[in-house]
């Protein structure tokens, strides 16, 4: 039943437009909180796929889940990050949902910033008291040696994304990702089908595993279609000055730049504007994550939507089962993503 419920079904039940329901489910701006809550509530009630997993968590009060075997005062889920996880970051919505669910389990979610000094010395943040920690969630933690140190702690660890495994390594812990391959390949193949064969990639693909997988998906789609990749169109930078310099050195722009995420795409958009180019007239661009900024830019970004709510519920289940059974084999879980076409790619 959950897989058969559509956005139109929810819209019909509520007497709303499909576009309004879609905005609520995808976290878009411009809706009243009451309307958004009403739509999400109906979606969960009907078992829409984005919230089907939530039903398992919602049943916690009905005795479906056994209490977690927490020792003593270990009631904290500690979030470690090298970044400030403010609203623009893809994980901020996920953390809001995660905190809400953890509170029902009698657990708290506390963030601890890992400084450059901590990274260099392989030390934990001074704010972290391991004697109170039931599990650690790592976000924006891409230093391989430091991450190995965290994994060696006597505590369950979950990485949301992680360092790029370019040599086939894998951290000894559970890992949670958005699905990075399928929709990037779909985007590239859609463009190839329209006759656009000059396609490039922008973003440091060794920055993290998700960037690496998106870059791999871009190259795989080109190889499978027997279309050569012009290496000059692959720009391994994340910041405006380097991106601008590389674009300025090109003899000819590609038809499309696939970007590692929305913020790389927005930096590329600014660099192109400063160089006198117009998107999508002169070159098309696409991002990843469907951030709020991707819907506010001019033009609005074609991107790939990440279901942060689903990631939160997936994180809950990974943490719960790891705490209950520490000897489980490590797991790598991917959650569904969706390609969203907007104005930064041509419609022809």
Legacy VTK file of the C-alpha trace (Angstrom):
# vtk DataFile Version 3.0
C-alpha trace
ASCII
DATASET POLYDATA
POINTS 348 float
0.000 0.000 0.000
2.766 2.459 0.948
4.415 2.271 -2.458
1.106 2.938 -4.277
0.197 6.206 -2.584
0.966 9.202 -4.828
1.184 12.932 -4.271
-2.049 13.280 -6.253
-3.793 10.830 -3.888
-2.824 13.000 -0.917
-3.913 16.159 -2.751
-7.311 14.616 -3.558
-7.832 13.573 0.077
-7.132 17.096 1.313
-8.733 19.027 -1.537
-5.433 20.761 -2.312
-3.388 21.162 -5.457
-0.691 18.643 -6.319
1.855 21.475 -6.340
0.981 22.490 -2.763
1.354 18.916 -1.513
4.643 18.529 -3.363
6.015 21.711 -1.763
5.133 20.472 1.724
6.659 17.036 1.236
9.850 18.467 -0.267
10.362 21.160 2.391
9.828 24.079 0.004
9.198 27.596 1.309
5.979 29.572 1.010
3.516 27.394 2.949
1.835 28.115 6.260
3.005 25.820 9.050
-0.543 24.596 9.642
-0.921 23.615 5.982
2.453 21.893 5.921
1.659 19.957 9.128
-1.738 18.935 7.771
-0.214 17.613 4.546
2.612 15.735 6.270
0.156 14.257 8.753
-2.072 12.982 5.944
0.942 11.622 4.041
2.058 9.665 7.091
-1.480 8.429 7.721
-1.814 7.199 4.122
1.615 5.559 4.148
3.218 7.707 1.456
6.618 6.183 0.665
8.575 9.105 2.149
7.006 8.382 5.546
6.311 4.664 5.425
9.385 3.976 7.534
8.110 6.478 10.077
5.219 4.178 10.936
7.663 1.797 12.606
8.979 4.610 14.764
5.492 5.968 15.533
4.525 2.584 16.952
7.091 2.864 19.725
4.325 3.630 22.232
2.477 0.424 21.305
5.198 -1.856 22.588
6.550 -2.817 19.159
10.110 -1.813 20.047
11.841 -3.160 23.140
13.599 -0.594 25.380
17.198 0.114 24.459
19.839 -1.490 26.697
21.310 1.840 27.848
23.939 1.715 30.601
23.660 4.159 33.488
23.560 7.796 32.406
24.415 7.145 28.753
21.485 9.097 27.361
23.276 11.329 24.850
23.569 10.829 21.106
26.601 12.990 20.304
26.895 14.651 16.895
30.497 15.302 15.857
31.136 17.689 12.984
33.886 19.918 11.642
31.232 22.284 10.256
28.514 24.488 11.685
25.374 22.578 10.724
23.208 25.636 10.115
19.981 25.759 8.128
21.518 25.682 4.613
23.282 22.377 5.275
21.402 19.302 4.019
21.650 17.668 7.453
19.901 20.428 9.432
16.383 19.169 8.648
17.493 15.599 9.236
18.871 16.536 12.671
15.607 18.279 13.600
13.660 15.110 12.814
16.283 12.946 14.517
16.161 15.017 17.700
12.383 14.764 17.813
12.430 10.974 17.501
15.262 10.516 19.994
13.341 12.526 22.595
10.591 9.892 22.485
13.236 7.283 23.299
14.474 9.211 26.327
17.673 10.281 24.532
19.124 13.717 23.865
20.959 14.936 20.755
23.925 17.238 21.404
26.311 18.711 18.826
30.068 19.007 19.378
32.291 20.841 16.903
35.605 19.211 16.065
38.216 21.963 15.689
41.270 21.946 13.456
43.356 21.481 16.592
41.265 18.431 17.526
41.847 17.018 14.040
45.584 17.581 14.208
45.953 16.088 17.698
43.338 13.342 17.308
41.469 14.604 20.354
37.741 14.710 21.030
36.006 18.078 21.628
36.349 19.241 25.206
32.541 19.457 25.454
32.148 15.708 24.895
31.826 13.423 27.934
32.036 9.841 26.667
30.692 8.487 29.963
27.298 9.962 29.008
27.310 8.970 25.310
25.190 6.089 23.999
26.282 6.584 20.376
28.078 9.028 18.086
26.790 10.429 14.790
29.458 11.942 12.524
28.482 14.573 9.925
30.946 16.488 7.723
33.767 14.372 9.120
36.080 13.655 6.200
39.523 13.244 7.781
40.317 9.540 7.348
42.808 9.197 10.225
40.621 11.103 12.683
37.579 9.075 11.635
39.480 5.857 12.294
40.218 7.139 15.801
36.515 7.829 16.410
35.580 4.362 15.151
38.020 2.817 17.628
36.157 4.303 20.595
34.137 1.836 22.666
30.824 3.335 21.521
28.474 2.771 18.518
29.318 5.132 15.629
27.190 6.162 12.643
28.617 8.227 9.782
26.225 10.312 7.667
28.379 10.522 4.554
32.089 10.110 5.182
35.577 10.391 3.698
36.005 9.451 0.038
36.875 5.766 -0.277
38.832 6.192 -3.503
40.990 3.122 -2.790
38.135 0.864 -1.759
38.598 1.318 1.989
35.637 1.434 4.363
35.371 2.725 7.900
34.571 0.086 10.581
31.154 1.527 11.437
27.595 1.904 10.156
27.216 4.451 7.343
24.203 6.336 5.984
24.079 8.018 2.574
21.629 9.532 0.170
21.548 7.496 -3.060
24.109 9.252 -5.256
24.352 7.123 -8.395
20.980 6.521 -10.053
19.663 10.062 -10.449
23.003 11.490 -11.621
23.115 8.769 -14.287
19.511 9.559 -15.209
20.359 13.265 -15.583
23.371 12.564 -17.794
21.444 10.093 -19.943
18.506 12.505 -20.303
20.920 15.137 -21.612
22.650 12.668 -23.933
19.255 11.626 -25.313
18.606 15.287 -26.162
21.865 15.460 -28.104
23.981 17.212 -25.475
27.280 15.319 -25.515
29.692 17.849 -23.988
29.101 17.292 -20.292
31.486 18.178 -17.466
31.678 17.922 -13.687
32.488 20.571 -11.078
33.477 19.767 -7.496
36.319 18.165 -5.581
35.411 14.504 -5.934
37.878 13.473 -3.242
36.215 15.776 -0.675
33.795 13.106 0.594
32.250 9.799 -0.407
29.051 11.361 -1.763
30.993 13.712 -4.059
33.082 10.741 -5.196
29.996 8.639 -5.962
28.338 11.482 -7.904
31.497 11.974 -9.961
31.729 8.214 -10.521
28.083 8.159 -11.660
28.745 10.983 -14.144
31.722 9.161 -15.654
29.953 5.802 -15.650
26.976 7.217 -17.541
29.296 8.707 -20.163
31.297 5.484 -20.531
28.170 3.326 -20.786
26.871 5.620 -23.540
30.251 5.396 -25.322
30.686 9.184 -25.081
34.246 10.360 -24.312
34.783 12.620 -21.300
36.685 15.831 -22.041
38.991 16.040 -19.018
39.248 19.832 -19.354
35.557 19.980 -18.441
36.138 18.208 -15.102
36.957 20.931 -12.573
38.114 19.522 -9.237
37.403 22.617 -7.128
34.628 23.745 -4.772
35.293 27.513 -4.486
34.491 30.461 -6.750
38.038 31.732 -7.535
39.334 28.327 -8.681
36.119 27.494 -10.533
36.151 30.872 -12.277
39.795 30.485 -13.304
39.196 27.025 -14.759
36.046 28.070 -16.634
37.812 31.152 -18.029
40.573 28.940 -19.444
38.155 26.798 -21.493
38.131 27.247 -25.253
34.491 26.178 -25.322
31.884 25.724 -22.611
30.185 22.341 -22.246
26.476 21.825 -22.766
26.063 20.927 -19.096
28.045 21.057 -15.866
27.003 18.440 -13.299
27.954 19.820 -9.867
28.868 17.918 -6.714
26.144 19.700 -4.744
23.934 22.794 -4.850
26.487 25.078 -3.203
29.148 24.168 -5.764
26.505 24.827 -8.428
25.704 28.232 -6.939
29.409 29.135 -6.858
29.648 28.043 -10.499
26.577 30.143 -11.309
28.250 33.224 -9.783
31.530 32.515 -11.589
29.712 32.190 -14.915
27.838 35.435 -14.271
31.092 37.273 -13.503
32.546 35.934 -16.760
29.567 37.251 -18.716
27.840 33.926 -19.364
24.136 33.260 -18.948
22.551 30.049 -17.610
21.008 28.102 -19.286
21.538 29.985 -22.559
25.302 29.503 -22.700
25.662 26.474 -20.440
23.317 24.394 -18.294
24.105 23.468 -14.680
22.682 20.999 -12.175
23.291 20.512 -8.454
22.493 17.973 -5.767
20.582 18.090 -2.417
17.644 20.380 -3.372
18.635 22.970 -0.788
16.388 25.962 -0.135
18.977 28.102 -1.953
18.526 26.008 -5.103
14.904 27.185 -5.262
15.787 30.853 -4.668
18.614 31.273 -7.177
18.181 32.948 -10.545
17.674 30.766 -12.448
16.325 28.104 -10.089
18.583 25.066 -10.029
17.924 21.692 -11.529
18.978 19.414 -8.693
18.484 16.043 -7.012
16.197 15.992 -3.997
17.341 14.310 -0.781
14.656 13.020 1.602
16.061 14.232 4.912
13.072 12.915 6.879
13.707 9.406 5.581
17.399 9.755 6.418
16.455 10.663 9.990
14.287 7.573 10.435
16.970 5.429 8.821
19.532 6.856 11.246
17.218 5.994 14.151
16.986 2.365 13.085
20.736 2.040 12.486
21.472 3.523 15.899
18.819 1.476 17.662
19.939 -1.856 16.243
23.630 -1.090 16.777
23.051 -0.161 20.429
20.961 -3.301 20.969
23.436 -5.585 19.202
26.989 -4.143 19.002
28.345 -7.268 17.269
26.268 -6.818 14.096
28.136 -6.656 10.799
28.597 -3.051 9.709
25.982 -1.700 7.337
25.956 0.928 4.588
22.443 2.210 3.892
21.281 4.458 1.041
18.019 6.416 0.927
16.118 7.289 -2.237
16.696 10.545 -4.143
14.716 12.228 -6.939
15.788 14.303 -9.954
14.085 17.726 -10.033
14.268 19.736 -13.270
14.169 23.521 -12.970
15.251 26.553 -14.994
19.038 26.002 -15.022
18.612 23.301 -17.678
16.899 23.831 -21.002
13.538 22.131 -21.631
14.148 21.298 -25.306
LINES 1 349
348 0 1 2 3 4 5 6 7 8 9 10 11 12 13 14 15 16 17 18 19 20 21 22 23 24 25 26 27 28 29 30 31 32 33 34 35 36 37 38 39 40 41 42 43 44 45 46 47 48 49 50 51 52 53 54 55 56 57 58 59 60 61 62 63 64 65 66 67 68 69 70 71 72 73 74 75 76 77 78 79 80 81 82 83 84 85 86 87 88 89 90 91 92 93 94 95 96 97 98 99 100 101 102 103 104 105 106 107 108 109 110 111 112 113 114 115 116 117 118 119 120 121 122 123 124 125 126 127 128 129 130 131 132 133 134 135 136 137 138 139 140 141 142 143 144 145 146 147 148 149 150 151 152 153 154 155 156 157 158 159 160 161 162 163 164 165 166 167 168 169 170 171 172 173 174 175 176 177 178 179 180 181 182 183 184 185 186 187 188 189 190 191 192 193 194 195 196 197 198 199 200 201 202 203 204 205 206 207 208 209 210 211 212 213 214 215 216 217 218 219 220 221 222 223 224 225 226 227 228 229 230 231 232 233 234 235 236 237 238 239 240 241 242 243 244 245 246 247 248 249 250 251 252 253 254 255 256 257 258 259 260 261 262 263 264 265 266 267 268 269 270 271 272 273 274 275 276 277 278 279 280 281 282 283 284 285 286 287 288 289 290 291 292 293 294 295 296 297 298 299 300 301 302 303 304 305 306 307 308 309 310 311 312 313 314 315 316 317 318 319 320 321 322 323 324 325 326 327 328 329 330 331 332 333 334 335 336 337 338 339 340 341 342 343 344 345 346 347
